Amino acid sequence: MNMNYSYRKLNVYKYARTLVLETYKLVDKFPRKEMYALSDQLRRAIVSVPSNIAEGLSRTSDKEKSHFLDIAYGSLMEAQCQLEIAADLKYITEEELKTIESMIDEEATIIAGMRRGLSK
C-alpha cells in the first residue's frame, strides 16, 4: 500500500519536530527530581504538537483538520507555560527561554494561519 504522507512535506510539521528536539535538549538539563514531574509533562505537551498536526492533516474534512490544529495549538501553549515555569525555577536560563519562545511564536503563527485558511 502506497500511502501519501503529505503532512511530512509541510513546514508546520517539520518545524514542530524541530521544536520537539530543542525542547528535549532543554529538558535534559532539568534536575533529576523533575524526571516524572515537569519534564515529563513538558515532553508530552511538545510531542503532542507534531502528533496532532500529522493526525489532523491526514483527515479529509477541513473541520477535522482545524480541530486537530486547535489541539496542536493548545499543546504548544501548554508547553510554553511549562517552559516559563522551568525558567522561574531556574532549570533553564532566561536566554534559553527567549530562544525557545521565539520558536514557539513562529510555530503558533504558522498554525494560526493554517487554521484561518481552513475556515475560509
SVG drawing of the C-alpha trace seen along z (x, -y; Angstrom):
<svg xmlns="http://www.w3.org/2000/svg" viewBox="-16 -36 38 38">
<polyline fill="none" stroke="black" stroke-width="0.4" points="0.0,0.0 1.5,-3.3 0.4,-6.0 0.9,-9.7 2.1,-11.2 1.7,-14.8 1.9,-16.3 5.6,-15.4 6.2,-18.0 4.7,-20.9 6.8,-23.4 4.3,-23.4 5.1,-19.8 8.8,-20.0 9.2,-23.0 7.1,-21.3 9.6,-18.4 12.5,-20.8 10.8,-22.3 10.5,-18.9 14.2,-18.3 15.1,-21.7 12.7,-21.3 14.2,-17.8 17.7,-19.4 16.4,-21.9 14.6,-19.2 17.8,-17.2 19.2,-20.0 16.4,-19.7 17.2,-18.3 16.7,-14.5 13.9,-15.2 11.8,-16.6 12.1,-13.4 8.5,-12.4 7.0,-15.8 7.5,-19.0 9.9,-17.4 7.5,-14.5 4.6,-16.9 6.6,-19.2 7.7,-16.3 4.1,-15.1 2.9,-18.6 5.6,-19.3 5.3,-15.9 1.6,-16.5 2.1,-19.4 3.5,-17.5 1.4,-14.4 -1.8,-16.4 -0.6,-18.2 0.0,-14.8 -3.3,-13.4 -5.3,-16.4 -3.7,-16.9 -4.4,-13.3 -8.1,-13.8 -10.3,-14.6 -12.6,-17.4 -11.4,-20.9 -13.4,-20.8 -11.4,-17.8 -8.2,-19.3 -9.0,-22.6 -9.9,-20.6 -6.6,-18.9 -4.7,-22.1 -6.6,-23.6 -5.3,-20.8 -1.8,-21.3 -2.0,-25.0 -3.3,-24.3 -0.4,-21.9 2.0,-24.5 0.7,-27.0 0.8,-24.4 4.5,-23.8 5.2,-27.5 3.7,-27.8 5.7,-24.9 8.9,-26.4 8.1,-29.7 7.8,-27.7 11.1,-26.0 12.7,-29.4 11.1,-30.6 12.6,-27.5 16.0,-28.3 16.0,-25.0 16.7,-27.0 18.1,-30.4 16.2,-33.5 18.2,-33.4 17.2,-29.8 13.6,-30.7 13.7,-33.7 15.2,-31.5 12.6,-28.7 9.8,-31.2 10.8,-32.7 10.5,-29.3 7.1,-28.8 5.9,-32.1 6.9,-31.1 5.1,-27.8 2.0,-29.4 1.9,-31.9 2.1,-29.1 -0.7,-27.0 -2.9,-30.1 -2.5,-30.9 -3.4,-27.3 -6.5,-27.4 -7.6,-30.7 -7.1,-29.2 -9.2,-26.2 -12.1,-28.3 -12.5,-30.2"/>
</svg>
